[in-house]
Amino acid sequence: MIKTTHVGSLPRGPELVPLLLARDKGEAYDEAEFDRVVQTAVDSAVARQVEAGVSVVSDGELGKVGYSTYIIERLSGFGGNTPRKPAKDLAQVPELAQKLSHIMGAQEFTRASAIAKVELVNLQPLHDDIRRFRSALDMHGAKGSGGVEAFMNSASPGLITAFQPNQFYPSHEAYLADLVDAMRPEYEAIVAAGFQLQLDCPDLAMSRHTGYQDLSDDEFVKVAHANVEALNAATANIPPEMLRMHVCWGNYEGPHDFDIPLEKIIDVVLAARPATILFEAANPRHEHEWTVWKAADTSGKILAPGLIDSCSNYLETPELIAQRIERFASFVGKDRVVASSDCGFGTFAGYGKIDPVVAWKKLAALREGADIAEKRIG
């Protein structure tokens, strides 16, 4: 059976968002109530994924304010709130950027910077996430066809440098070196709990037109290489087959005309240890890049192309999804294709365009498309 999955983050409900934002801002909140609300949300998310036929499910990152900035409650050395440089494509269309902010909501999370040595100080939030996810899986996971596999997301070292810019270290590499030591226990704890570890790596693509937009392509690729070297060092004790990596050009509906082409970074991506690579392949800016994957040496890798768009409420037909699966299966075989989403459906609390009902419909369509492709490929 052709497996289905998604990138990880799922929509956070209105009851959960205020609690996540309060915790992120260091405001007072009821810890017991927070745990109850998150557990309820994770239980529902796992049940809905199983109902939609998802093969490899996640906790939806529902205990985190976002996929990248959550680390400031686990690591020391961060402070302040540094405004993020606008994406290069959106800077040229300010009216569109304003419209998108009205549609998608405000990004209210803290944008801290590295202002001192970064060290691990509190892994309890991760243990809480693992406990809640395990409880939900015990309750709902076995209801899937033969049970489900599970993964948890974690920020890669390079992603952390992209969202928490360096204001302390003498070099990017020095910052990465401390992040390797600081994040390794989180990575290994997720795998020790029996889950696949997904490293989120928009730093290998999106960062080119956001934080590193003033560099040349060649200069950016050198940064990306350093980020992959750090990822590989931090995961050295984890088997590649337990690792997934997501590469992204930004989960927003902009022109994306400054996205770095896949062919310029694919060697960097393929040098990373994770066996499974999740990437954008459904949106109009990157769907054509299946030919780049076809031409590359992907030996030993499992491709998990995004076959449903995470920036549009259009619902893809199962037939379209099947055609997209067949395209990749034609050159790597169906056993090395996992049907996925372009990006997450709820990357930050209170922020996102996809209606939750549509998200679940998209995941169900993904399963239907995979079943059609399975029958046709044989």
C-alpha positions in Angstrom: 0.0 0.0 0.0 1.3 3.5 -0.9 1.6 5.4 2.4 0.3 8.8 3.0 1.4 11.4 5.5 1.7 15.2 5.9 4.3 17.7 7.0 3.2 17.8 10.7 1.4 20.9 11.9 -2.4 20.9 12.0 -4.9 23.7 12.7 -5.1 24.7 16.4 -8.6 25.4 17.6 -9.8 28.7 19.2 -9.6 27.2 22.7 -5.9 26.3 22.3 -4.5 29.4 20.6 -4.8 31.9 23.5 -3.1 29.4 25.9 -0.2 28.8 23.5 0.3 32.6 23.0 0.2 33.3 26.7 2.8 30.6 27.4 5.0 31.9 24.5 4.8 35.5 25.9 5.6 34.4 29.5 2.2 35.4 30.7 0.3 33.6 33.5 -1.7 30.6 32.4 -3.3 27.5 34.1 -0.9 24.7 33.5 -3.4 22.0 34.2 -5.9 23.6 31.9 -3.2 23.9 29.2 -2.4 20.2 29.5 -6.1 19.2 29.3 -6.8 21.4 26.3 -3.7 20.2 24.4 -4.4 16.5 25.2 -8.0 16.9 24.0 -6.7 18.5 20.8 -4.1 15.8 20.2 -6.6 13.1 20.8 -8.9 14.6 18.2 -6.1 15.2 15.7 -4.9 11.6 15.8 -8.4 10.3 15.5 -9.1 12.5 12.5 -5.9 11.5 10.8 -6.7 7.8 11.3 -10.3 8.5 10.0 -8.8 10.2 6.9 -6.6 7.2 6.2 -3.3 8.8 7.0 -0.5 6.1 7.3 2.1 8.1 9.2 0.5 10.5 11.7 1.7 13.3 14.0 0.6 15.1 17.1 -0.1 18.1 14.9 2.5 20.1 16.9 -0.5 21.2 18.9 1.5 21.7 22.1 3.8 24.3 20.4 3.1 27.9 19.4 4.9 27.2 16.1 7.2 24.8 14.4 10.3 26.9 14.8 10.1 29.3 17.7 9.0 26.9 20.3 12.6 26.2 21.2 13.0 29.4 23.3 11.2 27.6 26.1 13.6 24.7 26.0 16.9 26.4 25.3 18.7 29.3 27.1 20.5 32.1 25.3 17.6 33.7 23.5 16.1 37.1 24.2 14.3 40.1 22.8 11.9 40.3 19.9 13.6 41.0 16.6 11.4 42.0 13.6 11.7 39.6 10.7 12.9 40.8 7.3 9.9 40.7 4.9 10.1 38.0 2.2 11.7 39.4 -0.9 8.7 38.6 -3.1 6.2 40.1 -0.7 8.2 43.2 -0.3 7.5 44.0 -3.9 3.8 43.6 -3.5 2.9 45.4 -0.2 -0.8 45.6 -0.9 -0.9 41.8 -1.4 1.1 41.3 1.8 -1.4 43.3 3.7 -4.3 41.4 2.2 -2.6 38.1 3.2 -2.1 39.2 6.8 -5.9 40.0 7.0 -6.7 36.5 5.7 -4.1 34.4 7.5 -4.0 36.3 10.8 -1.2 37.9 12.8 2.1 36.1 13.7 2.0 37.0 17.3 4.8 34.7 18.5 8.0 36.0 20.0 10.9 36.4 17.5 13.9 36.1 19.8 17.6 36.3 18.9 20.6 34.4 20.2 22.1 36.9 22.7 24.1 34.5 24.8 25.4 30.9 24.7 22.7 28.5 23.7 22.2 25.5 25.9 19.5 23.0 26.7 17.8 23.9 30.0 14.3 22.3 29.9 13.2 19.2 28.0 10.0 18.7 30.0 7.8 20.3 27.3 9.1 17.6 24.9 8.3 14.8 27.4 4.8 16.3 27.8 4.4 16.3 24.0 5.5 12.7 23.8 3.2 11.6 26.7 0.2 13.3 25.1 0.9 11.8 21.7 1.5 8.3 23.1 -1.8 8.5 24.9 -3.7 9.6 21.7 -2.0 6.8 19.7 -2.9 4.2 22.3 -6.5 5.4 22.1 -6.8 5.8 18.3 -3.7 4.6 16.5 -4.6 0.9 16.2 -7.9 1.8 14.5 -6.1 2.4 11.2 -5.7 -0.3 8.7 -3.0 -2.4 10.4 -2.3 0.5 12.8 -0.4 3.6 12.0 3.2 4.8 12.1 4.0 8.0 14.0 6.4 10.9 13.7 7.1 14.1 15.7 8.6 17.3 14.4 11.6 19.1 15.6 13.4 22.3 14.5 16.7 21.6 12.7 19.8 23.5 13.8 19.7 25.6 10.6 16.0 26.4 11.1 16.7 27.8 14.5 19.4 30.1 13.1 16.9 31.3 10.5 14.2 32.2 13.0 16.4 33.2 15.9 19.1 35.3 14.3 22.6 35.4 15.7 23.5 38.4 17.8 26.1 36.7 20.0 28.4 34.1 18.2 31.5 35.1 16.2 30.2 33.0 13.2 27.3 31.1 11.9 29.2 27.9 12.3 29.9 28.6 16.0 26.2 29.1 16.5 25.4 25.9 14.8 28.0 24.0 16.9 26.2 24.9 20.1 22.8 24.1 18.6 24.0 20.6 17.7 24.7 19.9 21.3 21.6 21.6 22.5 19.2 19.9 20.2 20.7 16.4 20.1 18.8 15.2 23.3 15.5 16.3 21.8 16.1 14.4 18.6 17.2 11.3 20.4 14.3 11.4 22.9 11.8 11.4 20.1 13.3 8.4 18.4 13.7 6.6 21.8 10.0 7.0 22.3 9.4 5.0 19.1 8.5 7.8 16.8 10.2 8.9 13.5 11.9 12.2 13.8 11.1 14.9 11.3 13.6 17.7 10.9 12.0 20.9 9.5 14.4 22.6 7.1 13.0 25.6 5.4 16.4 27.1 6.0 17.6 25.1 3.0 15.2 26.9 0.6 12.9 29.6 2.1 15.7 31.4 3.9 17.2 32.3 0.5 14.5 34.9 -0.1 13.9 35.8 3.6 16.8 36.0 6.1 19.6 35.5 3.5 18.1 37.5 0.6 21.2 39.8 0.5 23.5 36.9 -0.3 24.3 35.5 -3.7 23.0 32.0 -4.5 26.5 30.6 -4.1 26.9 32.2 -0.7 23.5 30.9 0.4 24.4 27.4 -0.7 27.5 27.5 1.5 25.3 28.4 4.5 22.9 25.6 3.6 25.8 23.1 3.4 26.9 24.2 6.9 23.3 23.7 8.2 23.2 20.2 6.7 26.5 19.3 8.3 25.1 20.4 11.7 21.9 18.4 11.1 24.0 15.3 10.3 26.2 15.8 13.4 23.2 16.2 15.7 21.5 13.0 14.3 24.6 10.9 14.1 23.3 8.3 16.6 19.9 7.9 14.8 19.4 5.5 11.9 18.6 7.3 8.7 15.4 5.3 8.3 14.0 6.9 11.5 14.6 10.3 10.0 12.4 12.5 7.8 13.4 16.0 6.5 11.0 18.7 5.2 12.3 21.3 2.7 10.1 24.3 2.1 10.1 27.6 0.2 7.5 29.2 2.6 4.0 28.3 3.4 2.2 31.4 2.1 0.4 32.5 -1.1 2.8 34.9 -2.5 4.4 35.3 -6.0 7.4 33.2 -4.9 9.3 34.6 -7.9 12.5 34.8 -5.8 12.4 31.1 -4.7 15.8 29.5 -5.2 15.4 26.7 -7.8 15.5 23.2 -6.6 18.4 22.3 -8.9 20.7 24.7 -7.1 20.1 23.1 -3.7 19.3 19.5 -4.4 22.9 18.3 -3.8 22.7 19.9 -0.4 19.4 18.3 0.4 20.5 14.9 -0.7 23.6 15.2 1.5 21.5 15.1 4.6 21.2 11.9 6.6 17.3 11.5 6.7 16.1 8.7 4.5 12.7 10.4 3.8 12.6 13.8 2.1 9.3 15.8 2.1 9.2 18.7 -0.3 6.8 20.9 -2.2 5.4 19.4 -5.5 1.8 20.6 -5.7 1.9 24.4 -5.9 2.4 26.2 -9.2 5.9 27.3 -8.4 7.4 23.9 -7.7 5.3 21.2 -9.3 7.5 21.1 -12.4 10.6 20.2 -10.3 9.7 16.5 -10.4 12.1 16.4 -13.3 14.9 17.6 -11.1 14.2 14.7 -8.7 14.1 12.3 -11.7 17.5 13.5 -12.9 19.1 13.3 -9.4 20.7 10.3 -7.7 18.1 9.6 -5.0 19.5 6.2 -4.2 18.6 5.2 -0.6 16.0 8.0 -0.3 12.3 7.8 0.1 10.5 10.7 -1.7 7.5 12.2 0.0 6.3 14.9 -2.5 3.6 17.3 -1.5 0.6 16.3 -3.6 -1.9 18.6 -1.9 -1.4 22.4 -1.6 -1.3 23.8 1.9 -1.9 27.4 0.7 -5.2 26.9 -1.2 -8.6 25.8 -0.1 -9.1 24.2 -3.4 -9.7 20.4 -2.8 -7.6 18.3 -5.1 -9.3 15.4 -6.8 -8.1 11.9 -6.0 -7.4 11.4 -9.7 -5.0 14.4 -9.8 -3.3 13.1 -6.7 -3.0 9.6 -8.3 -1.4 11.1 -11.4 1.1 13.0 -9.3 2.0 9.8 -7.4 2.4 7.9 -10.7 4.8 10.6 -11.9 7.2 10.0 -9.0 6.7 6.2 -8.9 7.7 6.0 -12.6 11.3 6.7 -11.7 11.8 5.5 -8.1 9.1 2.9 -7.8 5.9 3.0 -5.7 7.7 1.6 -2.6 9.9 4.7 -2.4 7.0 7.2 -2.7 5.0 8.5 0.3 2.1 10.9 -0.6 2.3 14.0 1.5 1.4 17.7 1.7 3.4 20.7 0.5 3.7 22.1 4.0 1.8 22.2 7.3 -1.8 23.3 7.8 -1.2 25.2 11.0 2.4 26.4 11.2 1.8 29.0 13.9 -0.9 29.4 16.5 -3.6 31.7 15.2 -2.1 31.9 11.7 -3.1 30.1 8.5 -5.3 30.2 5.5 -6.6 26.6 5.2 -10.0 25.9 6.9 -9.7 23.0 9.3 -12.6 21.1 7.5 -10.8 21.5 4.2 -7.5 20.2 5.7 -9.2 16.9 6.8 -10.9 16.6 3.3 -7.5 17.1 1.6 -5.9 14.3 3.7 -8.8 12.0 2.9 -8.4 12.8 -0.8 -4.7 12.0 -0.4 -5.6 8.5 0.7 -8.2 8.0 -2.1 -5.6 9.2 -4.6 -3.0 6.8 -3.2 -5.4 3.9 -3.5 -6.1 4.7 -7.1 -2.4 4.9 -7.9 -1.8 1.6 -6.1 -4.4 -0.2 -8.2 -3.1 1.3 -11.5 0.6 0.6 -10.7 -0.1 -2.8 -9.3 
